[in-house]
Amino acid sequence: MTGKNIIKTLIASFVLGLCSCTNEDMGDSFDRTADGAIDFTIGVESSPLRRAVTRAGETPTYYAMKAGTQVRLKVDGTWTGKEPEAISQKTTCTTEASTTSINALSFTDSEMLYWDDYGTGDPANATNTANGVNVLGVAVDGMAEAPAITTEAEWESLSWPVITDGKNVLNGDIIVSNNLTNYTFANRNNDEAKKMVFVHPLSKITFNLKAGAGFTKGTVGATTNKFEKDPTLWLSNSTTLEGVGKTSNDYALTTGAVSIKNASAESDGNKAKLIAGTTSTTDADITVIKQAIVYPGTQLGVDDNTVIAVLNADDNIYYIKAKEMHDAITAAGGHTDFKTLAGYNYIINITVNKTGLVLTATVTNWVDVNSEEVHPVINVDATIGNGDTAPTKENVFAFYRSENIEKEYVKAASPTAKTDGSIDWTNTTTLYWTSHYQHYHFRGIYPEKTTVTTDDKGRQCVAVSNGDYDASTFPSNFVMGMPEIAAGTMCGNPDHEQVDMSIYGICAREAAINLNFRYMMSQVEVVLSTSAEGTHNHVDLSNVVVELVNVYDSGNILLKDRSAVVTGDAGNFTLPQVSTVDHKYLGVIVPQALTYTTAGAATNVRIKITVTNSDSTKDIYYADVNPILKKGTTELIAPNGKWESGTHYVYNLKVTKTEIKATASLTDWATVEADDEVWF
């Protein structure tokens, strides 16, 4: 096998070759897969406490993890006669998208484990083979990285703080599995025997906020009434706003240890102020859903009149008391002293009116954790050039992303641009959407060595300057790619906040993001000719200097929109000569206006031609660059009065002893279009 092996059934297999002696030594004709890969199914139990509180005869239910979740596994077994006999292997895998209640898993070759790595084919190991293997697992649903476990002891006691600042609160929702014990080779085809079940060792508190009477001017939420801004809600026993900051009123248990081996969590007793985080503003019936993860044993009010939360809704302060929650807990049963239990979701339904609160409450087992689909992988499609304009050698380009259109771009990956123009993402970082509602701006910069900097206004950019143009190298100067999004184009996922993607970025999706690459500089070419040799007004063009007068030599290309901003002072730039036979001069110029104002006077960019005669005298000629003729026509054009990115401007100048006869043409440069691959 090579590359990424994706198992498309509900059975997930994993294999990791060991360097020790295995039953492969039994003969050249031995097929390693005869014993088969260790396989199992995987799902999250909707009712983690079914063994303790579920009525006899009830069937447990499961839900699948979000696609792209990384799972860390520990698989233990023994092998009689092997030194040491105890075998413990750790590996990782990634969940695939599922339309059922169970995930398939994806492993790389180096992550897989086989039955014969635990001695199933060794006759001396028959007893231990019958005992099977034990499997432990840990993950955070939707996270691309499993919790870091660096020591053997952490499988029994892993320090785990929940999130208290209200940001990405579900990233603290660790799930663990310990139900696969004595899983034997003989039961490898028994679906129930190999079902790996993940449970929630922590507790969840959900506040369903519905904007009621008086909230008529807001924009937050999808219900009829809306909040003007996202409400703030925190857990506190305070009965006054001044008391919220007192640690004596904090009651949420926020730190402790999770035992993967025992599928349990135990608080260390530390209590902290906890802000519930917003997990949805798009529900048709609930204006804002806020949630918090806490350790089991968190006291939800000692008596019915205890305040358990404080809500700020559009600067109106409300105190949420425990009575409704106590009534619901009593009805659910299985609780002691109104303290949270592992795997329970305590739902408090709140209708917020300008005059007060209307409350109801329910307690449910954890069935709504996976209520929204996640598109975890950022899928990027791009092409740089094709045919003659493809890269002349394989090179990487830098892939940037940011949540801010003007700044905070971070290089997230380095894909390889191949010589056929295709992009290879194999040897670079796999990128994930960090949230179902994430919006990003994406940029590609080729070649990667081009440096991103920040201008005096805090905008990220690439500094550029006038220079040579090398037609034999692609690109002769850098190209930049960005998604082409028309202004006003809204996020296409109806489950997301509908924002203008040209301003707020592209929302989480499964579809590929197409980067459109363009040259960021202008090409300016001057072609000289003269009258026939021997005529009275012939000019010897063998010793000529061609300069651009009043041009800016440097500038910045903004990552915001690929626009060019000139920097420094205007001066003269000598165009490099690229052909002595045809008298061609060609350079790469910072895109800029052809007329600008300095010291209160209008200044025009011009072409200066200096001819050095055989007697060392010099003749100087000038030609204007704006307006110019559209190629092949007599139509005068001035492209917005400036030299623009990705455009090739050609000025054909006939120099005689008495005058310059000038014509010019505008031709497109090899502008790289990643979407539709149109080439010029």
C-alpha positions as CSV (number, residue, x, y, z in Angstrom):
1,M,0.0,0.0,0.0
2,T,1.1,3.5,-0.6
3,G,-0.1,6.9,0.4
4,K,-3.4,7.4,2.3
5,N,-5.5,4.2,2.7
6,I,-9.2,5.1,3.1
7,I,-11.5,2.2,4.1
8,K,-14.9,3.0,2.7
9,T,-16.9,0.4,4.7
10,L,-17.9,0.7,8.4
11,I,-14.9,-1.4,9.2
12,A,-11.8,0.5,10.1
13,S,-8.4,-1.4,9.9
14,F,-5.0,-0.4,11.1
15,V,-1.6,-1.9,10.6
16,L,1.9,-1.1,11.9
17,G,4.8,-3.4,11.1
18,L,7.1,-4.3,14.0
19,C,10.8,-5.0,13.7
20,S,10.5,-8.2,15.8
21,C,10.1,-11.7,14.5
22,T,6.6,-12.5,13.3
23,N,5.0,-15.5,11.7
24,E,6.1,-14.1,8.3
25,D,9.2,-16.2,9.0
26,M,7.1,-19.4,8.5
27,G,7.7,-19.4,4.7
28,D,8.2,-17.4,1.6
29,S,4.6,-18.1,0.5
30,F,3.1,-16.6,3.7
31,D,0.6,-13.9,3.1
32,R,0.7,-11.3,5.9
33,T,-2.9,-10.5,5.5
34,A,-4.0,-14.1,6.1
35,D,-4.4,-13.2,9.8
36,G,-5.9,-9.9,8.7
37,A,-5.8,-6.4,10.0
38,I,-7.2,-5.6,13.5
39,D,-10.6,-4.1,12.7
40,F,-13.5,-2.5,14.5
41,T,-16.4,-0.1,14.2
42,I,-16.5,3.2,16.0
43,G,-19.2,5.5,17.3
44,V,-20.1,7.9,20.1
45,E,-22.7,6.6,22.6
46,S,-25.7,8.9,22.8
47,S,-26.5,7.6,26.3
48,P,-23.1,7.1,28.0
49,L,-24.7,6.1,31.3
50,R,-26.9,3.3,29.9
51,R,-25.2,0.7,32.1
52,A,-26.2,2.7,35.2
53,V,-29.5,4.4,34.5
54,T,-31.0,2.9,31.3
55,R,-34.0,0.6,31.9
56,A,-33.5,-3.0,31.1
57,G,-34.1,-3.9,27.5
58,E,-33.4,-0.5,26.1
59,T,-31.2,-0.4,23.1
60,P,-28.3,2.1,23.2
61,T,-28.0,4.7,20.4
62,Y,-25.0,6.1,18.8
63,Y,-24.0,9.0,16.6
64,A,-21.0,9.4,14.3
65,M,-18.1,11.8,15.0
66,K,-17.6,14.8,12.7
67,A,-15.4,14.0,9.7
68,G,-11.8,14.8,10.1
69,T,-11.6,14.1,13.8
70,Q,-8.2,12.7,14.8
71,V,-8.4,9.8,17.2
72,R,-5.5,8.6,19.4
73,L,-5.5,4.9,20.1
74,K,-3.6,2.5,22.5
75,V,-3.7,-1.2,21.7
76,D,-2.3,-3.6,24.3
77,G,-1.8,-7.4,24.1
78,T,0.7,-10.1,25.1
79,W,2.8,-12.7,23.3
80,T,4.1,-15.7,25.1
81,G,7.8,-16.2,24.7
82,K,8.5,-12.8,23.3
83,E,10.7,-10.4,25.2
84,P,8.9,-8.5,26.6
85,E,5.7,-10.4,26.5
86,A,3.5,-7.3,27.0
87,I,3.0,-5.4,23.7
88,S,1.6,-1.8,23.7
89,Q,1.3,0.2,20.5
90,K,0.0,3.7,20.1
91,T,-1.3,5.0,16.8
92,T,-3.6,7.7,15.3
93,C,-6.4,7.7,12.8
94,T,-8.9,10.2,11.3
95,T,-12.7,9.8,11.0
96,E,-14.3,9.8,7.6
97,A,-17.6,11.4,6.9
98,S,-20.5,9.2,7.7
99,T,-24.2,9.1,6.9
100,T,-24.8,6.4,9.5
101,S,-24.2,6.3,13.3
102,I,-20.8,4.8,12.9
103,N,-17.6,6.2,11.4
104,A,-15.1,4.6,9.0
105,L,-11.5,5.5,9.9
106,S,-8.6,6.5,7.7
107,F,-5.0,5.4,8.5
108,T,-1.7,6.0,6.8
109,D,0.5,2.9,6.3
110,S,2.7,3.8,9.2
111,E,-0.3,4.0,11.6
112,M,-1.7,0.5,10.9
113,L,-1.6,-2.6,13.2
114,Y,-2.0,-6.3,12.3
115,W,-3.2,-9.2,14.4
116,D,0.1,-11.1,13.8
117,D,2.0,-8.2,15.4
118,Y,0.5,-9.6,18.6
119,G,1.5,-13.2,17.9
120,T,-1.8,-14.6,16.7
121,G,0.0,-17.0,14.3
122,D,2.4,-18.3,17.0
123,P,1.3,-21.8,18.3
124,A,3.1,-21.0,21.6
125,N,0.9,-18.0,22.0
126,A,-2.5,-19.8,21.8
127,T,-3.7,-18.8,25.3
128,N,-2.8,-15.2,24.9
129,T,-4.2,-15.1,21.4
130,A,-7.5,-16.2,22.9
131,N,-7.3,-13.4,25.4
132,G,-7.2,-10.8,22.6
133,V,-6.2,-7.2,22.8
134,N,-7.5,-4.2,24.8
135,V,-8.1,-0.9,23.0
136,L,-8.3,2.6,24.5
137,G,-9.2,5.7,22.5
138,V,-9.4,9.5,23.0
139,A,-10.5,12.4,20.8
140,V,-12.3,15.8,20.7
141,D,-15.2,15.6,18.3
142,G,-14.4,17.8,15.3
143,M,-10.8,18.5,16.2
144,A,-8.0,17.8,13.7
145,E,-5.6,16.9,16.5
146,A,-6.3,14.4,19.3
147,P,-5.3,15.4,22.9
148,A,-1.6,15.1,23.3
149,I,-0.6,12.1,25.4
150,T,3.2,11.9,26.0
151,T,3.5,9.4,28.8
152,E,2.0,6.0,29.6
153,A,0.5,7.4,32.9
154,E,-1.6,9.9,31.0
155,W,-3.8,7.1,29.6
156,E,-4.9,6.6,33.2
157,S,-4.9,10.3,34.4
158,L,-4.7,13.1,31.8
159,S,-4.8,16.7,33.1
160,W,-7.7,18.4,31.2
161,P,-8.9,22.0,31.8
162,V,-12.2,22.9,30.2
163,I,-12.6,26.2,28.3
164,T,-13.8,29.1,30.4
165,D,-13.5,32.2,28.2
166,G,-16.5,31.4,26.0
167,K,-14.4,30.8,22.9
168,N,-14.7,27.4,21.0
169,V,-16.1,25.9,24.2
170,L,-16.7,22.5,22.6
171,N,-13.0,22.1,22.0
172,G,-12.9,21.1,25.7
173,D,-15.4,18.3,25.1
174,I,-13.1,15.3,25.4
175,I,-14.5,11.9,24.5
176,V,-12.9,8.5,25.5
177,S,-13.4,4.8,24.8
178,N,-12.4,1.8,27.0
179,N,-15.1,-0.8,26.1
180,L,-12.9,-3.0,23.8
181,T,-11.4,-5.5,26.2
182,N,-10.3,-9.0,25.3
183,Y,-11.1,-8.4,21.7
184,T,-10.0,-11.6,20.0
185,F,-9.0,-12.6,16.5
186,A,-11.9,-15.2,16.6
187,N,-14.4,-12.4,17.0
188,R,-13.0,-10.2,14.2
189,N,-16.2,-10.7,12.1
190,N,-18.5,-10.0,15.0
191,D,-19.9,-6.5,14.6
192,E,-20.9,-6.1,18.2
193,A,-17.6,-7.5,19.6
194,K,-15.5,-5.0,17.7
195,K,-17.7,-2.0,18.2
196,M,-15.6,0.8,19.8
197,V,-17.8,3.1,21.8
198,F,-16.8,6.7,22.8
199,V,-18.4,8.3,25.8
200,H,-18.5,11.8,27.3
201,P,-16.8,11.8,30.8
202,L,-17.7,15.5,31.3
203,S,-21.0,17.4,31.7
204,K,-22.6,20.0,29.4
205,I,-24.9,22.9,30.2
206,T,-26.9,24.4,27.4
207,F,-28.8,27.7,27.5
208,N,-31.3,28.1,24.7
209,L,-31.9,31.9,24.5
210,K,-35.0,33.2,22.6
211,A,-35.5,36.9,22.1
212,G,-39.0,37.8,23.2
213,A,-41.0,41.0,23.6
214,G,-39.1,44.2,23.2
215,F,-36.2,42.8,21.1
216,T,-37.3,44.1,17.7
217,K,-34.3,46.0,16.3
218,G,-31.5,43.4,16.4
219,T,-29.7,41.4,13.8
220,V,-28.3,38.5,15.8
221,G,-30.3,35.3,15.3
222,A,-32.7,33.8,12.8
223,T,-35.9,34.1,14.9
224,T,-38.6,36.8,14.5
225,N,-37.1,38.8,17.4
226,K,-33.4,39.2,17.5
227,F,-30.7,40.6,19.8
228,E,-28.7,43.6,18.8
229,K,-25.5,41.9,19.8
230,D,-24.5,38.5,21.0
231,P,-25.6,38.1,24.6
232,T,-23.1,37.4,27.4
233,L,-23.9,34.6,29.8
234,W,-21.7,33.4,32.7
235,L,-22.1,30.9,35.5
236,S,-22.3,32.6,38.9
237,N,-24.2,32.3,42.2
238,S,-24.2,36.1,42.5
239,T,-27.5,38.0,43.1
240,T,-25.9,41.4,42.2
241,L,-23.9,42.5,39.2
242,E,-21.2,43.7,41.6
243,G,-20.8,40.2,43.0
244,V,-20.1,38.6,39.7
245,G,-16.4,39.3,40.0
246,K,-16.1,37.6,43.4
247,T,-14.5,34.2,43.3
248,S,-16.7,33.1,46.2
249,N,-19.6,33.1,43.7
250,D,-17.9,30.9,41.2
251,Y,-19.1,27.3,41.2
252,A,-18.2,25.7,37.8
253,L,-15.6,22.9,38.2
254,T,-13.2,23.6,35.4
255,T,-10.0,21.6,36.0
256,G,-9.1,18.0,36.9
257,A,-8.1,14.8,35.2
258,V,-9.7,12.4,32.7
259,S,-9.0,8.7,32.9
260,I,-9.1,7.1,29.4
261,K,-8.6,3.7,31.0
262,N,-11.7,4.2,33.2
263,A,-13.7,6.4,30.9
264,S,-14.2,8.9,33.7
265,A,-13.3,12.4,34.8
266,E,-12.6,13.7,38.3
267,S,-12.4,17.3,39.2
268,D,-9.6,18.6,41.4
269,G,-12.1,20.9,43.2
270,N,-11.0,24.1,41.5
271,K,-13.9,26.5,40.7
272,A,-13.7,29.4,38.2
273,K,-15.8,32.0,36.5
274,L,-17.0,30.3,33.3
275,I,-18.5,32.2,30.3
276,A,-20.8,30.1,28.1
277,G,-19.8,30.1,24.4
278,T,-22.1,30.7,21.5
279,T,-22.5,27.6,19.4
280,S,-25.4,28.7,17.1
281,T,-27.3,31.8,16.0
282,T,-29.0,30.2,13.1
283,D,-31.7,28.0,14.7
284,A,-35.2,28.8,13.5
285,D,-36.7,28.6,17.0
286,I,-33.8,29.5,19.3
287,T,-32.2,32.9,18.8
288,V,-28.8,32.1,20.4
289,I,-27.6,28.7,21.8
290,K,-24.8,29.0,24.4
291,Q,-23.1,26.0,25.9
292,A,-20.5,25.2,28.6
293,I,-18.5,22.1,29.4
294,V,-17.9,21.4,33.2
295,Y,-16.6,18.6,35.3
296,P,-19.1,16.2,36.9
297,G,-20.1,17.3,40.3
298,T,-20.7,20.9,39.4
299,Q,-23.4,22.1,41.8
300,L,-26.4,23.6,39.9
301,G,-27.7,25.6,42.9
302,V,-28.2,24.4,46.5
303,D,-31.8,25.5,46.6
304,D,-34.5,26.6,44.1
305,N,-33.8,30.3,44.7
306,T,-30.0,30.1,44.0
307,V,-28.9,32.1,41.0
308,I,-26.9,29.8,38.7
309,A,-26.3,32.2,35.8
310,V,-26.2,35.9,34.9
311,L,-27.3,37.0,31.4
312,N,-26.5,40.3,29.7
313,A,-28.8,40.7,26.7
314,D,-28.4,44.1,25.0
315,D,-27.2,45.6,28.3
316,N,-30.2,44.3,30.2
317,I,-29.2,42.1,33.1
318,Y,-31.1,39.0,34.0
319,Y,-30.5,36.5,36.8
320,I,-31.3,32.8,36.1
321,K,-32.4,30.8,39.2
322,A,-32.2,27.1,39.7
323,K,-35.8,26.1,40.3
324,E,-36.7,25.0,36.8
325,M,-33.4,23.1,36.5
326,H,-34.0,21.4,39.8
327,D,-37.5,20.3,38.7
328,A,-36.0,18.8,35.5
329,I,-33.2,17.0,37.4
330,T,-35.7,15.6,39.8
331,A,-37.8,14.3,37.0
332,A,-34.8,12.7,35.2
333,G,-33.6,10.9,38.4
334,G,-30.2,9.4,39.1
335,H,-28.8,12.7,40.5
336,T,-27.6,13.6,44.0
337,D,-27.9,17.1,45.5
338,F,-28.4,18.6,42.0
339,K,-24.8,18.0,40.9
340,T,-24.0,17.4,37.2
341,L,-23.3,13.8,36.0
342,A,-21.0,12.7,33.3
343,G,-22.5,12.5,29.8
344,Y,-25.6,14.6,30.7
345,N,-26.6,17.8,28.9
346,Y,-28.5,20.2,31.1
347,I,-30.7,22.3,28.9
348,I,-32.2,25.6,30.2
349,N,-34.7,27.2,27.8
350,I,-34.9,30.9,28.3
351,T,-37.3,33.4,26.7
352,V,-35.9,36.9,27.2
353,N,-38.4,39.7,27.4
354,K,-37.6,43.3,28.1
355,T,-39.6,42.9,31.3
356,G,-38.2,39.6,32.6
357,L,-37.5,35.9,31.9
358,V,-39.7,32.9,31.0
359,L,-37.9,29.7,31.9
360,T,-38.2,26.0,31.3
361,A,-35.6,23.3,31.7
362,T,-34.8,19.8,30.6
363,V,-32.1,17.2,31.1
364,T,-31.1,15.0,28.2
365,N,-28.4,12.5,27.6
366,W,-25.8,13.6,25.1
367,V,-27.7,13.3,21.9
368,D,-27.2,16.7,20.3
369,V,-23.5,17.1,20.2
370,N,-23.2,16.3,16.5
371,S,-26.2,18.4,15.5
372,E,-24.3,20.2,12.7
373,E,-22.3,18.9,9.8
374,V,-18.7,20.0,9.7
375,H,-16.5,20.4,6.6
376,P,-13.1,20.0,8.2
377,V,-10.7,19.9,5.3
378,I,-9.7,23.0,3.4
379,N,-9.7,21.8,-0.2
380,V,-7.7,24.1,-2.5
381,D,-7.5,23.8,-6.3
382,A,-5.1,25.9,-8.3
383,T,-3.1,25.8,-11.5
384,I,0.0,27.9,-12.2
385,G,0.5,28.3,-15.9
386,N,0.3,25.6,-18.6
387,G,2.3,24.7,-21.6
388,D,5.0,27.2,-22.4
389,T,4.0,29.4,-19.4
390,A,4.2,26.6,-16.8
391,P,7.0,26.7,-14.2
392,T,10.4,25.8,-15.6
393,K,11.2,23.7,-12.6
394,E,9.4,22.3,-9.6
395,N,9.1,24.8,-6.8
396,V,6.9,25.4,-3.9
397,F,4.5,28.4,-3.5
398,A,3.3,29.8,-0.2
399,F,-0.3,29.4,0.8
400,Y,-1.6,32.1,3.2
401,R,-4.8,32.5,5.1
402,S,-6.4,35.0,7.4
403,E,-9.7,36.0,9.0
404,N,-8.8,39.7,8.4
405,I,-8.8,40.8,4.8
406,E,-6.0,43.4,5.3
407,K,-3.6,41.7,7.8
408,E,-2.8,38.7,10.0
409,Y,-2.1,36.5,7.0
410,V,-0.2,33.4,8.1
411,K,1.6,31.0,5.8
412,A,-0.3,27.8,6.4
413,A,1.1,25.4,3.8
414,S,3.7,25.1,1.1
415,P,2.4,23.1,-1.9
416,T,4.6,22.2,-4.9
417,A,4.0,23.8,-8.3
418,K,5.0,21.1,-10.9
419,T,6.4,21.8,-14.4
420,D,3.0,21.0,-16.0
421,G,1.4,23.7,-13.9
422,S,-0.5,21.4,-11.5
423,I,-0.3,21.8,-7.7
424,D,0.8,18.9,-5.5
425,W,-0.4,19.1,-1.9
426,T,1.1,15.7,-0.8
427,N,4.1,16.9,1.1
428,T,2.7,19.8,2.9
429,T,0.3,20.5,5.8
430,T,-3.3,19.3,5.6
431,L,-5.5,22.3,6.5
432,Y,-8.8,22.1,8.4
433,W,-11.6,24.5,9.1
434,T,-11.3,25.3,12.8
435,S,-15.0,25.9,13.1
436,H,-18.2,25.1,11.2
437,Y,-18.7,28.8,10.9
438,Q,-15.1,29.7,10.0
439,H,-14.5,32.3,7.3
440,Y,-11.0,32.7,5.7
441,H,-9.3,34.8,3.1
442,F,-6.8,32.8,1.0
443,R,-3.8,33.9,-1.0
444,G,-1.1,32.1,-2.9
445,I,2.3,33.6,-3.6
446,Y,4.7,32.1,-6.1
447,P,7.6,31.6,-5.8
448,E,7.6,30.9,-2.0
449,K,10.7,32.9,-1.4
450,T,8.8,36.2,-2.0
451,T,8.6,37.9,1.4
452,V,5.4,39.2,2.9
453,T,5.7,42.4,4.9
454,T,3.5,45.1,6.4
455,D,3.2,48.7,5.1
456,D,2.9,51.9,7.1
457,K,-0.9,51.4,7.4
458,G,-0.7,47.9,8.9
459,R,-1.7,46.1,5.7
460,Q,0.2,43.0,4.6
461,C,1.8,43.2,1.3
462,V,4.7,42.2,-0.9
463,A,7.4,44.8,-1.6
464,V,8.3,45.0,-5.4
465,S,10.7,47.1,-7.5
466,N,11.4,47.7,-11.2
467,G,13.8,45.2,-12.8
468,D,14.7,42.8,-15.6
469,Y,12.3,40.6,-17.4
470,D,13.6,37.0,-18.1
471,A,11.3,35.4,-20.7
472,S,13.0,32.1,-20.3
473,T,12.0,31.7,-16.6
474,F,8.5,31.2,-15.3
475,P,7.7,33.3,-13.5
476,S,10.2,36.0,-14.2
477,N,8.7,37.7,-11.2
478,F,6.2,36.7,-8.7
479,V,2.5,35.9,-9.3
480,M,-0.2,36.0,-6.7
481,G,-3.4,33.9,-6.4
482,M,-6.6,34.6,-4.7
483,P,-10.2,33.4,-5.0
484,E,-12.2,35.5,-7.4
485,I,-15.3,36.5,-5.4
486,A,-17.7,39.2,-6.8
487,A,-18.5,41.9,-4.3
488,G,-21.8,41.0,-2.5
489,T,-21.4,37.3,-3.0
490,M,-22.9,35.7,0.1
491,C,-21.8,32.6,2.0
492,G,-23.5,29.7,0.2
493,N,-24.2,27.6,3.2
494,P,-27.7,28.3,4.5
495,D,-26.7,27.0,7.9
496,H,-24.1,29.8,8.3
497,E,-24.3,33.5,9.0
498,Q,-24.9,35.1,5.6
499,V,-22.0,37.5,5.1
500,D,-20.4,39.1,2.1
501,M,-17.6,36.7,1.2
502,S,-15.6,39.4,-0.6
503,I,-15.3,41.2,2.7
504,Y,-15.6,38.5,5.4
505,G,-13.9,35.6,3.6
506,I,-15.0,32.2,2.4
507,C,-17.1,30.0,4.7
508,A,-16.5,26.4,5.7
509,R,-17.3,24.1,2.7
510,E,-16.5,20.8,1.0
511,A,-16.1,22.3,-2.4
512,A,-12.7,23.2,-3.6
513,I,-11.4,26.8,-3.3
514,N,-10.1,27.9,-6.7
515,L,-7.1,30.3,-6.6
516,N,-6.8,32.6,-9.6
517,F,-3.1,33.4,-10.2
518,R,-2.0,36.7,-11.9
519,Y,1.2,38.5,-12.6
520,M,1.5,41.4,-10.2
521,M,3.9,43.6,-12.3
522,S,3.5,45.5,-15.6
523,Q,5.7,44.8,-18.6
524,V,6.9,47.8,-20.6
525,E,8.6,47.2,-23.9
526,V,10.2,49.8,-26.2
527,V,11.0,48.8,-29.8
528,L,13.2,51.3,-31.7
529,S,13.5,51.7,-35.5
530,T,14.9,54.4,-37.8
531,S,15.0,55.3,-41.4
532,A,17.0,53.3,-43.9
533,E,20.8,53.4,-43.5
534,G,22.3,56.0,-45.8
535,T,19.3,58.3,-45.7
536,H,19.8,61.8,-44.4
537,N,17.8,61.3,-41.2
538,H,19.1,57.8,-40.3
539,V,20.1,57.3,-36.6
540,D,22.7,54.8,-35.5
541,L,20.9,52.7,-32.9
542,S,24.0,50.7,-31.9
543,N,24.7,52.8,-28.8
544,V,21.4,53.8,-27.2
545,V,20.1,54.1,-23.7
546,V,16.3,53.9,-23.1
547,E,15.0,55.3,-19.9
548,L,11.5,55.7,-18.3
549,V,11.3,59.2,-16.8
550,N,9.3,60.2,-13.7
551,V,8.5,56.6,-12.8
552,Y,8.4,55.1,-9.3
553,D,11.0,52.4,-8.8
554,S,9.3,50.6,-5.8
555,G,5.9,49.7,-4.4
556,N,3.8,47.3,-2.5
557,I,1.3,44.7,-3.8
558,L,-1.5,44.4,-1.2
559,L,-2.7,40.9,-0.2
560,K,-6.1,42.5,0.5
561,D,-7.0,42.8,-3.2
562,R,-3.7,42.5,-5.2
563,S,-3.7,46.3,-5.8
564,A,-0.4,48.1,-6.3
565,V,0.7,51.1,-4.1
566,V,3.8,53.0,-5.2
567,T,6.4,54.0,-2.6
568,G,9.5,56.2,-2.5
569,D,10.2,58.9,-5.0
570,A,9.8,59.1,-8.7
571,G,12.9,59.1,-10.9
572,N,14.5,57.6,-14.0
573,F,14.7,53.9,-14.7
574,T,16.9,52.4,-17.5
575,L,15.1,49.7,-19.5
576,P,17.3,46.6,-20.0
577,Q,18.1,45.8,-23.6
578,V,16.8,42.3,-24.6
579,S,17.7,42.3,-28.3
580,T,20.4,44.2,-30.1
581,V,19.2,43.0,-33.5
582,D,15.6,44.3,-33.1
583,H,16.6,47.1,-30.7
584,K,14.2,45.9,-28.0
585,Y,14.2,47.1,-24.4
586,L,12.0,45.4,-21.9
587,G,11.5,45.7,-18.1
588,V,9.2,44.8,-15.3
589,I,7.7,47.9,-13.8
590,V,5.7,48.6,-10.6
591,P,2.0,49.2,-11.7
592,Q,1.4,52.9,-11.4
593,A,-0.4,56.0,-12.7
594,L,1.1,57.7,-15.8
595,T,0.3,61.1,-14.6
596,Y,0.6,62.3,-11.0
597,T,1.0,65.6,-9.1
598,T,4.2,66.7,-7.4
599,A,4.8,70.1,-5.8
600,G,1.5,71.2,-7.1
601,A,2.4,70.5,-10.8
602,A,1.2,67.6,-13.0
603,T,4.0,65.3,-14.0
604,N,3.9,62.7,-16.8
605,V,5.7,59.5,-17.3
606,R,7.8,59.7,-20.5
607,I,10.2,57.6,-22.5
608,K,13.7,59.2,-22.8
609,I,16.0,57.9,-25.6
610,T,19.7,58.9,-25.5
611,V,21.7,58.2,-28.7
612,T,25.5,58.4,-28.4
613,N,27.0,59.3,-31.8
614,S,30.3,58.1,-33.2
615,D,31.9,61.5,-32.3
616,S,30.7,61.0,-28.7
617,T,28.0,63.7,-29.0
618,K,24.6,62.8,-27.6
619,D,21.1,63.3,-29.1
620,I,18.2,63.1,-26.7
621,Y,14.6,62.2,-27.8
622,Y,11.4,62.0,-25.7
623,A,8.1,60.2,-26.3
624,D,4.9,60.2,-24.3
625,V,3.4,56.9,-23.0
626,N,-0.2,58.0,-22.5
627,P,-2.4,57.7,-24.5
628,I,-1.5,54.7,-26.7
629,L,-3.1,53.0,-29.6
630,K,-4.9,49.7,-29.2
631,K,-2.9,47.1,-31.1
632,G,-3.9,46.8,-34.8
633,T,-6.3,49.8,-34.7
634,T,-6.3,53.6,-34.7
635,E,-8.3,53.5,-31.4
636,L,-6.7,55.6,-28.7
637,I,-6.8,54.0,-25.3
638,A,-5.5,54.9,-21.9
639,P,-6.1,52.0,-19.5
640,N,-7.4,54.0,-16.6
641,G,-4.4,56.3,-17.0
642,K,-2.0,53.8,-15.6
643,W,0.2,50.7,-16.2
644,E,-1.8,47.8,-14.7
645,S,-0.7,44.4,-13.2
646,G,-0.3,41.6,-15.7
647,T,-0.4,43.7,-18.8
648,H,2.3,44.1,-21.5
649,Y,2.7,47.5,-23.0
650,V,4.6,47.8,-26.3
651,Y,5.8,51.1,-27.6
652,N,7.1,51.1,-31.2
653,L,9.2,54.2,-31.7
654,K,10.8,55.4,-35.0
655,V,13.7,57.7,-34.3
656,T,15.0,60.0,-37.0
657,K,17.3,63.0,-37.0
658,T,14.4,65.4,-36.7
659,E,11.7,63.6,-34.9
660,I,10.3,60.5,-33.2
661,K,7.3,58.9,-34.9
662,A,5.6,56.9,-32.1
663,T,3.0,54.2,-32.2
664,A,2.2,51.9,-29.3
665,S,0.2,48.8,-28.6
666,L,-1.3,47.2,-25.6
667,T,-1.0,43.4,-25.4
668,D,-2.0,41.1,-22.6
669,W,0.7,39.5,-20.6
670,A,0.6,35.8,-19.8
671,T,-2.0,36.3,-17.1
672,V,-2.5,33.0,-15.3
673,E,-6.2,32.0,-14.7
674,A,-6.5,29.1,-12.3
675,D,-10.3,28.8,-12.8
676,D,-10.8,28.5,-16.5
677,E,-7.2,28.2,-17.7
678,V,-7.4,30.8,-20.4
679,W,-4.0,31.7,-21.7
680,F,-2.7,34.6,-23.7
